[in-house]
Amino acid sequence: MQSLSNVKLKIALKEYLASLNVTPYMLGKWVTGVSPQTIFAVTNGTRKPSLDVLEAIINALRSKGHPATPADIIKYEAQAPEQDIDH
């Protein structure tokens, strides 16, 4: 059986916000139920968000007229599969 490539997930919130001309500070003000520190950490890539945090971010952006979806924020790249080495 052929091995499928591995997937690496990346949170691209910083890039998405930049494309909307929205700062992390603005987003931190819009999101309810999540601390601004958490928003900054997710935006800067120092923390991976929970699904609840992603949901809050998306809902906050949508409430301000930005048609955000998970696909806008979560990116993935396929990596070469690890090769089995028989000895």
Summary of the structure (lengths in Angstrom):
residues: 87
radius of gyration: 16.4
end to end distance: 19.1
largest distance: 58.5
contacts: 189
relative contact order: 0.26
helix: 47%
strand: 14%
